[in-house]
Amino acid sequence: MVQSSDVELQALRKGLKEKLGHCLLQAQQYEGILKAIAARYQVTGTAKGIDDRTAEIQRQTLGQLIKQIVGSFLIPEDEEKSPDVPDRPSVDGSSFALRIQIGFPAEDFHRIKRDLDGFVSLRNELVHHFLEQHDLATLDGCRIADETLIAASRQIEDQLDSLRTWAGDFVRTRQQMADHMRSGDFLTKARIPWA
């Protein structure tokens, strides 16, 4: 005969698997959006073509991506950074560099940086250490793990909401830039007088 505590334990474990899976899927969604931004917020190239950073970005971990975008895509308002431009001109002729950035007041920037560092740690704890940190053989251990996953899901969702906002700003900025570059006004004013 199965004890009621065994049934409850199995039900809690099943719920934990679903909640952990949900958290990991949310974290992967975050990473996918971040990789799309990281591959496109800075564009460099020459008259022969644009440098494609997608393959390089796809190999990076979440922690590496966060380190890359904090201070270059997400910046304090008073610290404007120019795009990374090669030290020497291209042998292929002219070259260009463009970077889209989102500026925040210094206090907000430092909070965002701290929150992102915490998010990376949370993701790593869930992926690498969740089972060793929680006793899933007991009802109390499962209840504590459940509370941990509920809090983690909220934190991940908060980070996803922020990232979606930044991604929306990024997409709108790119679109405005593209519209401006296609405009007759840009093409007329960008002409080289001696050409």
Sequence and secondary structure as in RCSB ss.txt:
>XXXX:A:sequence
MVQSSDVELQALRKGLKEKLGHCLLQAQQYEGILKAIAARYQVTGTAKGIDDRTAEIQRQTLGQLIKQIVGSFLI
PEDEEKSPDVPDRPSVDGSSFALRIQIGFPAEDFHRIKRDLDGFVSLRNELVHHFLEQHDLATLDGCRIADETLI
AASRQIEDQLDSLRTWAGDFVRTRQQMADHMRSGDFLTKARIPWA
>XXXX:A:secstr
   HHHHHHHHHHHHHHHHHHHHHHHHHHHHHHHHHHHTTSEEEEETTEE   HHHHHT  HHHHHHHHBTTTEE
ETT        SS  TTS EEEEE  EEE HHHHHHHHHHHHHHHHHHHIIIIIHHHHS TTSHHHHHHHHHHHH
HHHHHHHHHHHHHHHHHHHHHHHHHHHHHHHHSHHHHHHT  TT 
